Amino acid sequence: METMQNGRLLMAFYGDDFTGSTDALEFLSRAGAKTVLFIEPPKPEQLARYEGLQALGVAGMSRTMTPAEMEKELRPAFEALARLNPAHVHYKVCSTFDSSAETGSIGKAIDIGAEVFKSSYVPLLVAVPIFGRYCLFGNLFARMGIGSEGVIHRLDRHPSMSKHPVTPADESDLRLHLAKQTDKRIGLFDILEVHKFQDQQQNAAENPKGVPSPRLSSLIKDGHKIILFDAVKEDDLGSIGSIIDANATTENIIFSAGSSAIEMALGVNWQEEGSIVAREEWAASEFEGPILIGSGSCSPVTSGQIKYALKNGFAEIAIETEILANLISSTEITEFSAVLEASVEQYAFKAAAFIAQGKNVLIHTSVGNDDVRVSRTDEILKQKGFGKSTTALMYGVLLGKVARTVAERTSLQRIIIAGGDTSSYAARAMGIEAVEMIAPLAPGAPLCRAYAPGSAIDQLQVAFKGGQVGKEDFFVTSTK
């Protein structure tokens, strides 16, 4: 493939939530592609501010949307990305494939993307071995906790994902799961075929990158419009990247779906081609003073991190979520923001006082699913006719506005937000336009520089962490 011809972007991706988007940002940046993550599809004048840009992302919120909402959101977003004419466009989803036919339908996103980009087939790659995510004969397996040494479970038996509050995993075969969301035929490029392709590459006398895949051609010829790739080792990803990249030309855009494995796979392929050079060194990310952590996650992984941080001296602020639930009367961000001012002031005042004393602050909405606030808040929202996804709005807007207010009143330099769905709303409430990775922090949660014109958050160090990301000491090590 010809990359960066006439300044063409290597890739543009749309993430279905904020933390998943920073995950993709990290792997493109590590691969050596200068990448910036935007909150909305960027306009030309925005792009002009980022010299040497090779890839970009858009941090969306489609994971919590209905199919009708996704149609309204994704079609114009994909069309905007198509006008940028990148070599690849990727619909980025969580490596645990969080979705259902009613909420965050990956099938719906693929249907829209395939139509906009006129795809002959859509590559689907979900396994991220470095995260403990493995796909074998179409079935997804996940380690308990990203970046941890937790036990590996089949997805439908995973202690956390099988009990996800919005999209619980009840099927580990991704073909069967996805078939509930789209009418497109789904084929499998299984692990045996991946390894056979690797053997073909190694045995090719010349130009191994040009080795065709008969299996892929056969699947497409048989009418499969989505092709799922197995992967269990990091070495598998580079081979898959060469398969996906093979059909990219200056005349077309390859549309794919899946986790940040897409970025990893293509990144390895581009490195082997010499289009980019892996980045090993990062500038120092020093900062002064305590940090502010806002958690809207009820994941058991985040729960363990909260408890560990509190045992290690973090000042605690527990949000009275039932009061928030009683306030809410609309799921419109602007309307909900208006009724939050008293709560924002209450929590920002406490947090700023702790920061002034030199204490690291952890403000949270729960300490795991067994926290009584979870069930009580859910019941209030249910009585009002709101679903579980409404909590992401409540917690995200509150935490984002609190962080912004504290930044205005203190010399705060580093902020971390935990919770995938929460982070999407929090970033917007913080006034963030875009973020760029400045250093690794934990796999899937890079430390970034925030670009937030007109906000006290501008130029601060920020990280957005999904519920399953990080070891037990993640919050504590984030202070260093």
Secondary structure, 3 states (H helix, E strand, C coil): CCCCHHHCCCEEEEECCHHHHHHHHHHHHHHCCCEEEECCCCCHHHHCCCCCCCEEEEECCHHHCCHHHHHHHHHHHHHHHHHHCCCEEEEECCCCCCCCCCCCCHHHHHHHHHHHCCCCCEEEECCCHHHCEEEECCEEEEECCECCCCCEEEHHHCCCHHHCCCCCCCCCEHHHHHHCCCCCCEEEECHHHHHHHHHHHHHCCCCHHHCCCHHHHHHHHCCCCEEEECECCHHHHHHHHHHHHCCCCCCCCEEEEECCHHHHHHHHHHHHHCCCCCCCCCCCCCCCCCCEEEECCCCHHHHHHHHHHHHCCCEEEECCHHHHHHHCCCCCHHHHHHCCHHHHHHHHHHHHHHHHCCCCEEEECCCCCCCHHHHHHHHHHHHCCCCCCHHHHHHHHHHHHHHHHHHHHCCCCEEEEECHHHHHHHHHHCCCCEEEEEEEEECCEEEEEEECCCCCCCCCEEEEECCCECCCCHHHHCCC
